[in-house]
Amino acid sequence: MTIKQAAWTHGLGIELESRSWTALRQGFYTIVTPSNESQAGWVHFVIPTPVIINGVRSKFDSARIKFTTGPAAKITNVHVYDGENKISEFNGLNVTGKLETISKDIAIV
């Protein structure tokens, strides 16, 4: 299959859901540090994507995350939204380590 459209966001383009966490943006990545009051939380990546291409509504079929975690951190859930609508979710993950990549096909929920 030929890729006809791709979009990504820079490692600096994140938003933290918990105001008690900190984000140190450096170069092409961000170091996220949880607070002592909350070790679990959400990190949001806003990916600007075209809604319509050549008069046709865009449909996305996969999502990929490339990351490195510290020894005590892990990714347990990935949720994909189209605007305010959740279109896919991957829960119960246990992903940790150095320069890992998660690739998932999107199944509309």
C-alpha positions as CSV (number, residue, x, y, z in Angstrom):
1,M,0.0,0.0,0.0
2,T,1.3,3.4,-1.0
3,I,1.2,6.1,1.7
4,K,-0.8,9.0,0.4
5,Q,-0.8,11.2,3.5
6,A,1.2,11.3,6.7
7,A,1.3,13.7,9.7
8,W,3.3,13.9,12.8
9,T,4.1,16.2,15.7
10,H,7.4,17.2,17.1
11,G,8.4,15.8,20.5
12,L,8.0,19.3,21.9
13,G,4.3,19.5,21.0
14,I,2.8,18.0,24.2
15,E,0.3,19.1,26.8
16,L,0.2,17.7,30.3
17,E,-3.2,16.9,31.8
18,S,-1.9,17.2,35.4
19,R,-0.8,20.7,36.4
20,S,1.4,19.2,39.1
21,W,3.6,17.5,36.4
22,T,6.5,19.3,34.7
23,A,7.6,19.3,31.0
24,L,11.2,20.3,30.1
25,R,11.3,20.9,26.4
26,Q,14.8,20.4,24.9
27,G,15.8,20.3,21.2
28,F,13.6,17.7,19.6
29,Y,12.1,16.0,22.7
30,T,10.4,16.7,26.0
31,I,11.2,15.2,29.5
32,V,8.0,14.7,31.4
33,T,8.3,14.4,35.2
34,P,5.4,13.4,37.3
35,S,4.8,15.0,40.7
36,N,5.0,13.4,44.1
37,E,1.2,13.7,44.5
38,S,0.4,11.9,41.2
39,Q,2.4,9.2,39.4
40,A,-0.3,8.4,36.9
41,G,-1.6,10.8,34.3
42,W,-2.1,11.6,30.6
43,V,0.2,13.3,28.2
44,H,-1.6,14.7,25.1
45,F,0.0,15.1,21.6
46,V,-2.0,17.4,19.3
47,I,-1.3,16.3,15.7
48,P,-2.4,18.8,13.1
49,T,-3.9,16.9,10.2
50,P,-5.9,17.8,7.1
51,V,-9.6,17.1,7.4
52,I,-10.3,17.1,3.7
53,I,-7.8,16.2,0.9
54,N,-8.9,16.8,-2.7
55,G,-12.5,17.1,-1.7
56,V,-12.5,13.8,0.3
57,R,-12.8,13.5,4.1
58,S,-9.6,12.1,5.5
59,K,-9.6,8.7,7.2
60,F,-6.6,7.4,9.1
61,D,-5.8,3.8,9.6
62,S,-2.8,3.7,11.9
63,A,-1.1,5.5,14.7
64,R,2.6,5.3,15.8
65,I,4.3,6.6,18.9
66,K,8.1,6.7,19.2
67,F,9.4,7.2,22.8
68,T,11.9,6.5,25.5
69,T,10.8,6.0,29.2
70,G,12.8,6.1,32.4
71,P,13.1,2.9,34.5
72,A,9.9,3.5,36.5
73,A,7.7,4.9,33.7
74,K,5.5,3.0,31.3
75,I,2.8,3.6,28.7
76,T,-0.4,1.7,29.6
77,N,-3.1,3.4,27.3
78,V,-3.2,5.1,24.0
79,H,-6.4,6.9,22.9
80,V,-6.9,8.4,19.4
81,Y,-9.3,11.2,18.9
82,D,-10.7,12.9,15.8
83,G,-11.6,16.3,17.3
84,E,-13.8,15.5,20.3
85,N,-14.6,12.0,19.1
86,K,-12.6,9.0,20.4
87,I,-12.0,6.8,17.3
88,S,-9.7,4.2,18.8
89,E,-8.2,3.1,22.0
90,F,-5.5,0.7,23.1
91,N,-5.6,-0.2,26.8
92,G,-3.8,-2.6,29.1
93,L,-0.4,-1.9,27.4
94,N,2.8,-2.3,29.4
95,V,5.4,-0.6,27.3
96,T,8.6,0.8,28.6
97,G,12.2,1.2,27.6
98,K,14.7,3.0,25.4
99,L,13.6,4.3,22.0
100,E,10.6,2.0,21.5
101,T,7.9,2.4,18.9
102,I,4.2,1.4,19.2
103,S,2.4,0.9,15.9
104,K,-1.3,0.2,15.9
105,D,-4.0,-0.2,13.3
106,I,-6.9,2.1,14.1
107,A,-10.2,0.3,14.6
108,I,-13.0,2.8,14.9
109,V,-14.8,2.5,18.3
